[in-house]
Amino acid sequence: MKHAGTNTIKTERLILRRFKIDDADVMFRNWANDDEVTRFMRWQTHKDVDVSRNIMQEWIESYKEDSSYHWGICLKDGELIGSIGAFVTEIDYCANIGYCIGRNWWGKGYVSEALKAVIDYMFSNTDIERIEAYHAVRNAASGKVMQNAGMAYEGLARHKFKSREGFEDSDLYGIIREMWEEQYEK
């Protein structure tokens, strides 16, 4: 499978870039330590900056491989407000997208903008065939993000993942290469 790695992506309001170890403090402060932000995540709220630093170090190490896709979501002024990643299953030519953004930036369209940019990047630079994402049914705002980025609702998956609150029924969204190409023909 053709990979492109984590390269900088610029949008109208955002810069998606590789993480640096210095970002751990900002990650902890802006989103990873907030119980409300992490409520529906598969991971626990970070109790101290060392947890954020360890995650950051794993992501940085993963950049050695072109099959790794972990971006920091930054405002144009450079402020790091969240993260977005694509987790590729090569045998299926499929990527699952996950994202998280600090509460101070909710409802401003930043995640939809970042997700759309990552979808465009993956379809433009790799030979991925399908991109999917899912969210806890109780987190409807995440579904709006996926819709706004051009993904189509595909169904309900019961107990799709386990958050810290228990097993989550999830809405699944997807976009295939053909759908993405059609969006640009209009």
N, C-alpha and C positions, 0 to 999 in steps of 0.2 A: 504494500500500500504506500502511496506517495504521501509524505508528511512535509510540513512546512515549519514546525516549531512555533514557539511563542515569540512573535515579532510585534513591534509597536503598531498599534492601530489608532488612527485619529478620526474622530467624528466631529460633528458641529460643536459639541460642548465638552467632549471627553477625550482623554488620552488613555488607552489601554496599554499597559507596559509590563515588562517583567518586574518581579519583586526584587528588592534589595534587602539585606539583613536589617538595615536601619528602619525598614518599614514595620517591623514587628511592634514597636511601641505605638505607632499610629493605628495599626490593625487592632491591637488590644483596646486602645482608647476609643476608636470610632465605631467598632461593631462587635468584636469578638467577646467582650466582657459584658454585653447587654443581654439579659435574660429574655427580653421581648424580641430582640433581633434574632436570637438563636432558638427561639421557641420551637420552630418546626424543622430545625436542622437535624442531621444525623449525628452531629457531634455536640458535646457538652459545651456550655459557656466556659470560656477560658477564665480560670481563677486567678491567674497572674500572668505577667508578660512573658515568662519563660515558656509557657505553653504556646503562645503565639510565636515566639522565637523558634521553637522546635519545628512547628508547622512551616514557618517561613523557610527554614533551612532545608527541609525536605523538598519544598517547591523549587528552591534555587538549585539544589542538586539535580532535580529532574530536568532542568533546562539542558543538561548534557545530551539528552535524547531529543531528536526532532519530533518524536511522538508525544511530547509533553506540551500541554496547553494550559497555563495558569497566568492570568493577567490580574494586575491591580487596576481597579477602576479609579481614574484620577480626573478631577475637574481640570479645565484648561489652565487654571492658576497653579496646578501641581498638587492640590490637596487630594490625598488618598482617601476614598470614601467607601471602598468595597472591593470585592473580588469576583471573578468569573472564570470558570474553567470548563474545558471540554475533555471528557474522558472517553477515549476511542476504543472500540472493540474492533480490531482489525479484521477478524474473520467475517464480520458482517458489514464492514465499511460503515459503521454507525458510531455517532458521537452522542453522548449524553451530556447535557449542559447543566451546570450548577452555578448558583450565584448567591451573593449575600452583600447587603449594603447597609450602612449605618442608618439608624432611625431618623437622624436629622435630615436625610436626603430622600426619605420616602415620599411617594406621590408627586415627584417632579419629572418622571419619565426617564431618569438616568439609566435604570436597569434595562428598560425596553430598548433604549438607544445602544447600550453596550451589547445586549443580546443580539440585536439586528446586525451590529458590526461583526460580532463573532460568527454568526451564521454566514454572512457575506464572505468573511475571511476564509472560513473552512471550505465553502463551496468553490471559492475562487482559487485557492492555493493547494488544496488536497483533492484526492479523488473520492472523498466521502460521498456516500449515496443517501444517507439518512441522518438527520439530527433530531433528537428528541429531548424532552424535558418533562418533568412531572412536579406536582406540588400537592401538599396536603389539602384536601377538600376544604378544611377550615381556614385555609390561607388563600382566599379567592383573589386577593390582590396580585399574587404571583401568577395566576391564570391570565389576568389582564396583561401582564408583562409579556407573556408568551403570545397572546393574540396580537398585541400591538407590534410584535416583532415578525409577524407573518406566519406564525405556526398555527396549525389546525388542531382542534380538539379531536381526540381519537377514542376516548373512552375512560371508564373508571377502573382502576385496579385496586381491589380491596387488600388492605394490609400490605401495601407496596413497600413500605419502609418503616423503620422504628425510630421515632423521635424520642426525646427525653420524656415526653408525655405518654408514650406508648405507640402501638402500631397505628399507622396512618392510612386511611383510605385516600387514594390519590387520583387526581385527574391527569391524564396523559395527553401531551401535545406532541406533534411531530411535523416535520417538513422534509420532503424528499427533493432531490436535485431538480426533477422536472417541475415541481411546484415553484421552487425558487427561481428557475429560469423563466417561468411564465410571469412571475411578478415583474420582471424587467422588460418583458415584451409589451406590457400595457402602457 
